[in-house]
Amino acid sequence: MLLLGVVVSWQGVLASVIYSLIGLAVFVAGFYVIRLIMPFDVHKELEVDQNTAVGIVIGSFILGLSIIVAAAIGG
């Protein structure tokens, strides 16, 4: 199949969708684990108290987990 000048196979599209779903599942599971590990309510600290340090920690966690998932998918 030719899509925007690029040859695309159904197996490649299916593999991309499956890897994306697995990556999202790992991300969601990791986020719930980090919420359980933290000794305080992350939602309250971020939204009510506007704690910038907690936002930086959560953002760093998201970037780190994204890099790990991307490396696992890319090989």
C-alpha positions as CSV (number, residue, x, y, z in Angstrom):
1,M,0.0,0.0,0.0
2,L,1.3,3.5,-0.9
3,L,0.5,6.2,1.6
4,L,1.9,9.8,1.0
5,G,4.7,8.3,-1.1
6,V,5.7,5.8,1.5
7,V,5.2,2.1,1.2
8,V,3.2,0.9,4.2
9,S,2.5,-2.7,5.1
10,W,-0.4,-3.8,7.2
11,Q,1.9,-5.8,9.5
12,G,3.9,-2.6,10.2
13,V,0.8,-0.6,11.0
14,L,-0.5,-3.4,13.2
15,A,2.8,-3.6,15.0
16,S,2.9,0.1,15.6
17,V,-0.6,0.1,17.0
18,I,0.2,-2.8,19.3
19,Y,3.5,-1.2,20.5
20,S,1.6,2.1,21.1
21,L,-1.0,0.4,23.2
22,I,1.6,-1.5,25.2
23,G,3.6,1.7,25.7
24,L,0.5,3.5,27.0
25,A,-0.3,0.7,29.3
26,V,3.2,0.7,30.8
27,F,3.0,4.5,31.1
28,V,-0.3,4.4,33.0
29,A,0.8,1.6,35.2
30,G,4.1,3.5,36.0
31,F,2.2,6.6,36.8
32,Y,-0.1,4.8,39.3
33,V,3.0,3.2,40.9
34,I,4.6,6.6,41.3
35,R,1.4,7.9,42.9
36,L,1.4,5.0,45.3
37,I,5.1,5.5,46.2
38,M,4.8,9.2,46.9
39,P,4.0,9.8,50.6
40,F,1.5,12.6,49.8
41,D,-1.4,13.2,47.4
42,V,0.1,14.2,44.1
43,H,-3.1,15.7,42.8
44,K,-3.4,18.0,45.8
45,E,0.3,19.1,45.6
46,L,0.1,19.9,41.9
47,E,-3.3,21.5,41.6
48,V,-4.2,22.9,45.0
49,D,-0.8,23.8,46.4
50,Q,0.8,24.4,43.0
51,N,4.1,22.8,44.1
52,T,6.5,23.3,41.3
53,A,9.0,20.8,42.6
54,V,6.5,18.0,42.5
55,G,5.7,19.0,38.9
56,I,9.3,18.7,38.0
57,V,9.6,15.3,39.6
58,I,6.5,14.0,37.8
59,G,7.6,15.5,34.5
60,S,11.1,13.9,34.9
61,F,9.4,10.6,35.5
62,I,7.2,10.9,32.4
63,L,10.3,11.8,30.2
64,G,12.3,8.9,31.7
65,L,9.6,6.4,31.2
66,S,9.0,7.6,27.7
67,I,12.6,7.2,26.8
68,I,12.6,3.6,28.1
69,V,9.4,2.7,26.2
70,A,10.8,4.3,23.0
71,A,14.1,2.4,23.4
72,A,12.2,-0.9,23.9
73,I,10.0,-0.3,20.8
74,G,12.9,0.8,18.7
75,G,15.2,-2.0,19.7
